[in-house]
Amino acid sequence: MDLSPRQRRQAAIAALLGNALEWYDFAVYGYVASALGEAFFPADVPALQRMASFGVFAVGYLMRPVGSLVLGPLGDLLGRRLMLSLSIVIMGLSSLLIGLLPTHNQIGMAAGTLLVLLRMLQGFSVGGEFTGSITYATEAAARGQAGKLSSLATAGGLLGFSLGSFTAAAIGWLVGQQAMAAWGWRIPFLLGLVVGLAGFFLRRHVVEASPLGHAGHSPLVETVRAHAGLLARLAGLAAFNAVGFYLLFVYIVSWLQLADGIAPAHALGINTLNMALLLPMMIGMGWL
């Protein structure tokens, strides 16, 4: 993309903040997983509640490739701006509906089923968002700057996780542990609508390359045929990164509560600080 320095800065901001807003909605689920387990998956053993709750968290990842395969080509053909705006609207509405869901005590097993379906929508949305925003950042970068600019989009995801962790911690401190389990867990999801609207308006005016228009070939088939070995290695690298990240920055919050007896708000505070320390390191590695 032939952009002015000002337009490149706008593209970087849109990639970073847009990704942050979208990932806030996706990540906040993991930081209220204990409360969600109690609300939607009643069980005598707290560990089983957490397993059920994190199982639904994982369902979102089964939908990420689907979202990428649907929304990615849409961005190629019709423009990245349309695709990124659509993904953040889907995410915001899904989060709002989770915040409004009746619990198991109110409608029985249907509550857990609806939670799974909405989590699938969140996964579909972020599947197009994450890869799409990094692609957009790479296209908008000046020659030799693709690593730095695309790392900003990736850092936006971490910023969204930090924002989700901080929001859950702040609400826990304000309302207390009992209220958080009863109704406070809804607040971060309801805020997700505001976050989604902010991301939508942020991306309405981003500059983009001309869409490709109609294409008679499948980029997926061509990529697999030409780069199968590279794809396998990248999949392994991505899995290694993801397992470490979610153990250290998502599941650790529940572990600190379950195994060490640390209050939820304190566990979230520790987690937020850890991610704040990681953020400049991530951007620095992209610059390198």
C-alpha positions as a printed Julia matrix, in Angstrom:
288×3 Matrix{Float64}:
   0.0     0.0    0.0
   1.32    3.43  -1.01
   0.57    5.48   2.1
   1.84    8.7    3.63
   3.59    8.54   7.04
   0.4     9.9    8.66
  -1.72    7.21   7.03
   0.72    4.52   8.18
   0.45    5.81  11.75
  -3.33    5.69  11.48
  -3.13    2.12  10.18
  -0.87    1.13  13.1
  -3.24    2.67  15.64
  -6.26    1.02  14.03
  -4.54   -2.37  14.05
  -3.38   -2.07  17.67
  -6.52   -0.56  19.23
  -9.0    -2.47  17.08
  -7.35   -5.75  17.97
  -7.23   -4.74  21.64
 -10.95   -3.98  21.71
 -11.86   -7.22  19.97
  -9.64   -9.38  22.19
 -11.0    -7.71  25.33
 -14.4    -9.19  24.49
 -12.93  -12.6   23.72
 -10.56  -12.78  26.71
 -12.78  -11.5   29.49
 -14.56  -14.86  29.57
 -11.43  -16.54  30.9
 -11.11  -14.04  33.74
 -14.61  -14.67  35.1
 -14.51  -18.42  34.4
 -15.02  -19.32  38.07
 -18.2   -17.25  38.31
 -19.45  -18.58  34.98
 -18.9   -22.14  36.17
 -21.11  -21.5   39.19
 -23.78  -19.74  37.13
 -24.02  -22.14  34.17
 -22.52  -25.49  35.23
 -23.57  -26.32  38.79
 -21.55  -29.13  40.38
 -20.57  -30.28  43.84
 -16.87  -30.16  42.97
 -15.49  -26.67  42.12
 -12.81  -28.2   39.88
 -15.53  -29.76  37.68
 -17.21  -26.38  37.34
 -13.95  -24.86  36.17
 -13.37  -27.72  33.72
 -16.82  -27.15  32.18
 -16.33  -23.4   32.06
 -12.89  -23.62  30.43
 -14.26  -26.27  28.07
 -16.64  -23.64  26.72
 -13.71  -21.21  26.57
 -11.9   -23.74  24.37
 -14.92  -24.12  22.07
 -14.2   -20.63  20.79
 -10.91  -21.93  19.41
 -12.62  -24.61  17.37
 -14.44  -21.8   15.55
 -11.4   -19.63  14.91
 -10.3   -21.5   11.75
 -13.89  -21.32  10.49
 -14.0   -17.58  11.06
 -10.66  -17.15   9.35
 -11.73  -19.2    6.32
 -14.97  -17.22   5.94
 -13.94  -13.69   6.89
 -10.39  -13.84   5.48
 -11.45  -14.32   1.82
 -14.2   -11.76   2.41
 -11.51   -9.25   3.31
  -9.53  -10.18   0.19
 -12.51   -9.74  -2.12
 -14.43   -6.85  -0.56
 -11.8    -5.04   1.51
 -10.22   -5.43   4.94
 -12.2    -2.53   6.42
 -15.53   -4.29   5.82
 -14.27   -7.57   7.23
 -12.69   -6.03  10.34
 -15.78   -3.92  11.02
 -18.05   -6.95  10.63
 -15.95   -9.08  12.98
 -15.98   -6.51  15.76
 -19.76   -6.06  15.48
 -20.28   -9.83  15.79
 -18.0    -9.88  18.83
 -19.71   -6.95  20.54
 -23.2    -8.39  20.09
 -22.09  -11.84  21.29
 -20.58  -10.34  24.43
 -23.73   -8.32  25.13
 -25.89  -11.44  24.86
 -23.6   -13.4   27.22
 -23.99  -10.59  29.73
 -27.78  -10.89  29.46
 -28.01  -14.71  29.55
 -30.26  -16.35  32.15
 -28.4   -18.77  34.44
 -28.83  -22.51  34.99
 -31.06  -21.82  37.99
 -33.4   -19.81  35.76
 -33.71  -21.9   32.57
 -31.8   -25.11  33.27
 -29.47  -26.77  30.75
 -30.52  -24.35  28.01
 -28.37  -21.71  29.71
 -25.17  -23.69  29.17
 -26.16  -24.5   25.58
 -26.73  -20.83  24.76
 -23.41  -19.94  26.36
 -21.65  -22.47  24.11
 -23.34  -21.05  20.98
 -22.41  -17.47  21.85
 -18.85  -18.53  22.6
 -18.73  -20.13  19.15
 -19.78  -16.8   17.63
 -16.99  -15.07  19.55
 -14.48  -17.59  18.23
 -15.77  -17.14  14.67
 -15.36  -13.38  15.0
 -11.84  -13.4   16.41
 -10.76  -15.97  13.81
 -11.22  -13.37  11.11
 -10.11  -10.44  13.25
  -6.69  -11.58  14.41
  -5.3   -12.8   11.11
  -7.08  -10.02   9.22
  -5.66   -7.23  11.38
  -2.11   -8.6   11.11
  -2.49   -8.91   7.34
  -3.77   -5.33   7.18
  -0.88   -4.05   9.3
   1.63   -5.88   7.1
   0.08   -4.46   3.91
   0.16   -0.93   5.36
   3.77   -1.1    6.55
   6.63    0.68   4.8
   9.35   -1.47   3.25
  11.38   -3.13   5.99
   8.85   -2.22   8.7
   6.4    -5.14   8.42
   7.72   -6.91  11.53
   7.38   -3.82  13.7
   3.91   -2.86  12.48
   2.47   -6.35  12.57
   3.85   -6.79  16.11
   1.71   -3.81  17.11
  -1.37   -5.71  15.93
  -0.26   -8.73  17.96
   0.47   -6.5   20.95
  -3.07   -5.19  20.58
  -4.3    -8.69  21.37
  -2.19   -8.74  24.55
  -3.48   -5.27  25.43
  -7.02   -6.62  25.09
  -6.22   -9.49  27.45
  -4.71   -7.0   29.92
  -7.8    -4.82  29.66
 -10.05   -7.81  30.29
  -8.0    -8.88  33.3
  -7.92   -5.35  34.72
 -11.66   -4.84  34.21
 -12.54   -8.1   35.95
 -10.15   -7.23  38.8
 -11.56   -3.72  39.21
 -15.15   -4.94  39.27
 -14.22   -7.65  41.79
 -12.63   -5.06  44.06
 -15.64   -2.74  43.76
 -18.5    -5.19  44.29
 -16.85   -7.95  46.34
 -16.41  -11.67  45.75
 -20.0   -12.72  46.51
 -21.56  -10.08  44.29
 -19.07  -10.89  41.54
 -20.19  -14.53  41.56
 -23.88  -13.57  41.68
 -24.12  -10.81  39.07
 -20.87   -8.85  38.79
 -19.52  -11.22  36.11
 -22.12   -9.75  33.74
 -20.63   -6.25  33.79
 -17.47   -6.96  31.71
 -19.62   -8.59  29.0
 -22.13   -5.73  28.96
 -19.21   -3.32  28.58
 -18.24   -5.4   25.56
 -20.97   -3.69  23.52
 -19.39   -0.28  24.22
 -15.99   -1.71  23.34
 -17.36   -3.16  20.1
 -18.93    0.15  19.06
 -15.67    1.97  19.77
 -13.79   -0.49  17.57
 -16.35   -0.18  14.79
 -16.09    3.61  14.64
 -12.31    3.43  14.91
 -12.16    1.34  11.75
 -14.71    3.18   9.66
 -12.08    5.51   8.22
  -9.02    3.3    7.89
  -7.21    3.45   4.56
  -6.89    0.16   2.73
  -5.62   -1.38  -0.46
  -8.04   -1.95  -3.3
  -9.93   -5.22  -2.78
  -9.08   -8.02  -5.16
 -12.63   -8.43  -6.41
 -13.79  -11.76  -7.81
 -11.21  -14.53  -7.66
 -11.59  -17.89  -9.33
  -9.08  -19.75  -7.19
  -8.87  -20.85  -3.57
  -6.05  -19.2   -1.6
  -6.33  -21.98   0.99
  -5.82  -24.77  -1.56
  -2.93  -22.92  -3.21
  -1.25  -22.25   0.13
  -1.51  -25.85   1.32
  -0.26  -27.17  -2.03
   2.74  -24.83  -2.2
   3.69  -24.5    1.48
   2.46  -27.59   3.35
   5.76  -28.12   5.2
   6.02  -24.48   6.26
   2.39  -24.51   7.42
   3.05  -27.54   9.61
   6.08  -25.88  11.23
   4.16  -22.65  11.81
   1.26  -24.6   13.33
   3.66  -26.21  15.79
   5.18  -22.84  16.67
   1.72  -21.29  17.13
   0.61  -24.18  19.36
   3.74  -23.88  21.49
   3.11  -20.16  21.95
  -0.62  -20.55  22.64
  -0.31  -23.3   25.25
   2.28  -21.31  27.19
   0.32  -18.07  26.94
  -3.0   -19.45  28.13
  -1.45  -21.36  31.0
   0.54  -18.35  32.21
  -1.91  -15.52  31.56
  -5.45  -16.99  31.63
  -5.68  -20.3   33.53
  -3.25  -19.07  36.18
  -6.0   -16.77  37.53
  -8.24  -19.74  38.36
  -5.28  -21.79  39.57
  -4.25  -19.12  42.08
  -7.79  -19.14  43.47
  -8.33  -22.9   43.47
  -4.91  -24.13  44.6
  -3.5   -21.21  46.59
  -6.64  -19.6   48.0
  -5.83  -16.14  46.61
  -8.82  -13.82  46.29
 -10.07  -13.44  42.67
  -9.39   -9.7   42.51
  -5.81  -10.17  43.8
  -5.15  -13.0   41.35
  -6.37  -10.81  38.49
  -4.2    -7.93  39.68
  -1.1   -10.13  39.62
  -2.03  -11.33  36.14
  -2.6    -7.81  34.81
   0.81   -6.68  36.06
   2.51   -9.68  34.43
   0.97   -8.85  31.04
   1.9    -5.19  31.39
   5.54   -6.31  31.71
   5.22   -8.54  28.65
   3.76   -5.87  26.35
   6.93   -3.8   25.65
   8.91   -7.02  25.2
   6.52   -8.15  22.47
   6.82   -4.88  20.55
  10.6    -4.92  20.97
  10.84   -8.39  19.47
   8.72   -7.26  16.5
  11.05   -4.3   16.0
  14.06   -6.66  16.03
